[in-house]
Amino acid sequence: MDYTPDFEKPINELEAQVQDLESKANESIDLSAEINNLKKKIGQLINDTYEKLTPWERVQLARHPKRPHSIDYIKEIFSEFEEIHGDRSFGDDQAIITGFGYIGEQKFALIAIEKGRKTQDKIKRNFGMPHPEGYKKALRLAQLASRFSIPILTLVDTPGAYPGIAAEERGQSHAIAQCIEGFFNLEVPIISVIIGEGGSGGALGIAVADIVLMQEYSIYSVISPESCASILWSDTKKAEVAANSLKLHPSKAMELGVIDGVIKESLGGAHRDPSLSAKLLKEKILDDLKKIQGKSGTDLLESRYQKFRKIGNQFIN
């Protein structure tokens, strides 16, 4: 059974009533008035609910089991996508998908973190927590794209890089640092989109970009609420308190200069209308690419450097 956040349950109950009435309606029983009234109530309830989401509810929405993943967006917005495998050193990390494809008529190099949907797929994708070889694969693909002047798109959805012993033995922090440094030296346009969770260095490893965007109900933070609660209070049950303190809202990230824009989702979140959310994502990516596509490699490097140097400057006296 799929996990449903508490704030969604009243909406789901009304939607179930609509489905029940629609199944009972026929030529001899006209239930259209009742159905339309319920649909109006659902629309109003969705508006009221999602306008007042707490930071913790936003975390739940970013982790929603039906929220579109990277692989869903690849199928929706890409054509002729060809996946590239392996880091040419250790192995192929399935938590990171890399390859080349087209969005409309524009060719992109894609780097995307994938969590997996069903149990076996989650295990295969390591729940969206990349190993060092994943970041090495990402950098290999990015450098190849730069060599052939192909713009880069990254889709970020991870609680963080994998913290296991094996990953640390293979140089997890070094691999992420190399990836960050490498992205600062790519002479092609880079757009990064946080589509779900953007957790810590695991997200930043592929989110050094000329334009960084967040979907409306995604989160981007230096630490997950659970890890923050564990460090501050030695109690992961205080994750909700931590989420409130972390101010997990795209508008705050915009204020701090961490991101450059927010992509609207379908009403009630991307999981309620994945196709519409994919359309909005596609349009924003193509529109923003036009803003940076004409820049020289030297200008891209300088503006990218300055962009990250300025983050949080408004708090320095």
Residue pairs with C-beta under 8 A, 6 or more apart in sequence:
2 65
2 66
3 65
4 12
5 57
5 60
5 61
5 64
7 49
7 53
7 57
7 60
8 49
10 45
10 49
11 42
11 45
11 46
11 49
11 268
14 38
14 41
14 42
14 45
15 42
17 38
18 35
18 38
18 39
18 42
21 31
21 34
21 35
21 38
22 31
22 35
24 31
25 31
25 32
25 35
43 267
46 267
46 268
47 267
49 268
50 217
50 267
50 268
50 269
53 61
53 217
54 240
54 243
54 244
55 243
55 244
55 246
55 247
55 248
55 249
56 225
56 239
56 240
56 243
56 244
58 217
58 219
58 243
58 248
58 249
59 219
59 225
59 239
59 243
59 248
61 67
61 217
61 269
62 196
62 197
62 217
62 218
62 219
63 196
63 197
64 269
64 271
66 271
67 196
67 269
67 270
67 271
68 76
68 195
68 270
68 271
68 274
68 277
68 278
69 114
69 115
69 116
69 117
69 157
69 195
69 196
70 97
70 112
70 113
70 114
70 155
70 157
70 195
71 97
71 112
71 114
72 274
72 278
73 112
73 155
73 195
73 278
73 281
74 81
74 97
74 101
74 110
74 112
76 274
76 275
76 278
76 279
76 282
77 103
77 278
77 281
77 282
77 285
78 101
78 102
78 103
78 108
78 110
79 101
79 102
79 103
80 101
80 102
81 99
81 100
81 101
81 102
81 110
82 99
82 100
82 101
83 97
83 98
83 99
84 98
84 99
84 100
84 137
84 140
84 141
84 144
85 92
85 98
85 137
86 92
86 133
86 137
87 93
87 133
87 134
87 136
87 137
87 140
88 136
88 140
89 133
89 136
90 132
90 133
90 136
90 170
91 133
92 133
92 137
93 126
93 130
93 131
93 133
93 134
93 137
94 114
94 124
94 125
94 126
95 113
95 114
95 125
95 126
95 127
95 128
95 129
95 130
95 131
95 134
95 158
95 162
96 111
96 112
96 113
96 114
96 130
96 134
96 135
96 137
96 138
96 206
97 110
97 111
97 112
97 113
97 114
98 109
98 110
98 111
98 112
98 137
98 138
98 140
98 141
99 109
99 110
99 141
100 107
100 108
100 109
100 110
100 145
100 150
101 107
101 108
101 110
102 108
103 153
103 282
103 285
103 286
104 282
104 286
106 151
106 286
106 289
107 150
107 151
108 150
108 151
108 152
108 153
109 141
109 142
109 144
109 145
109 150
109 151
109 152
109 153
110 152
110 153
110 154
110 155
111 138
111 141
111 142
111 152
111 153
111 154
111 155
111 206
112 154
112 155
112 157
113 128
113 130
113 155
113 156
113 157
113 158
113 203
113 206
114 125
114 128
114 157
115 122
115 125
115 127
115 128
115 157
115 158
115 196
116 122
116 123
116 124
116 125
116 127
116 128
126 162
127 159
128 157
128 158
128 159
128 197
129 158
129 159
129 160
129 161
129 162
129 163
129 202
130 138
130 158
130 161
130 162
130 202
130 205
131 161
131 162
131 166
131 167
131 170
131 172
132 167
132 170
132 171
132 172
132 174
132 175
132 176
133 170
133 175
135 161
135 175
135 176
135 178
135 179
135 205
135 206
136 175
136 178
136 179
138 154
138 179
138 205
138 206
139 178
139 179
139 182
139 183
142 152
142 182
142 183
142 186
142 190
143 182
143 186
145 151
145 152
145 186
145 188
146 152
146 186
146 187
146 188
149 188
150 188
151 188
151 189
151 190
151 191
151 289
151 293
152 186
152 188
152 189
152 190
152 191
152 209
153 190
153 191
153 192
153 193
153 285
154 190
154 191
154 192
154 193
154 206
154 207
154 209
155 193
155 195
156 192
156 193
156 194
156 195
156 196
156 197
156 198
156 203
156 206
156 207
156 220
157 194
157 195
157 196
157 197
157 198
158 197
158 198
158 199
158 202
158 203
159 197
159 199
159 202
159 224
160 199
160 200
160 201
160 202
160 203
160 224
160 227
161 167
161 172
161 176
161 200
161 201
161 202
161 205
162 172
162 202
163 172
173 201
175 205
176 201
176 202
176 204
176 205
179 205
179 206
180 201
180 204
180 205
180 208
183 190
183 206
183 208
183 209
184 208
184 301
184 304
184 305
184 308
185 301
186 300
187 297
187 298
187 300
187 301
188 297
188 300
189 210
189 289
189 292
189 293
189 295
189 300
190 208
190 209
190 210
190 211
190 304
191 209
191 210
191 211
191 212
191 213
191 285
191 288
191 289
192 206
192 207
192 208
192 209
192 211
192 212
192 213
193 212
193 213
193 214
193 215
193 263
193 281
193 285
194 203
194 207
194 212
194 213
194 214
194 215
194 218
194 219
194 220
194 259
195 215
195 218
195 270
195 281
196 215
196 218
196 219
197 203
197 218
197 219
197 224
198 207
198 214
198 218
198 219
198 220
198 221
199 221
199 223
199 224
200 221
200 222
200 223
200 224
203 220
208 304
208 308
209 304
210 292
210 300
210 303
210 304
210 307
211 260
211 261
211 288
211 291
211 292
212 258
212 259
212 260
213 259
213 260
213 261
213 262
213 263
213 284
213 288
214 220
214 250
214 253
214 259
214 261
214 262
214 263
215 262
215 263
215 265
215 270
215 277
215 281
216 250
216 262
216 263
216 264
216 265
216 269
217 265
217 269
217 270
218 250
219 248
220 248
220 250
220 253
220 258
220 259
221 246
221 248
223 231
223 246
224 239
225 239
225 240
225 242
225 243
225 246
225 248
226 236
226 239
226 242
228 239
228 242
228 245
228 246
229 235
229 236
229 237
229 238
229 239
229 241
229 242
230 236
232 238
232 242
233 241
250 259
250 262
251 262
253 259
254 260
254 261
254 262
256 311
256 312
256 314
257 307
257 310
257 311
257 312
257 313
257 314
258 311
260 288
261 284
261 288
263 280
263 281
263 284
264 280
265 277
265 280
266 272
266 273
266 274
266 276
266 277
266 280
267 273
270 277
292 300
295 303
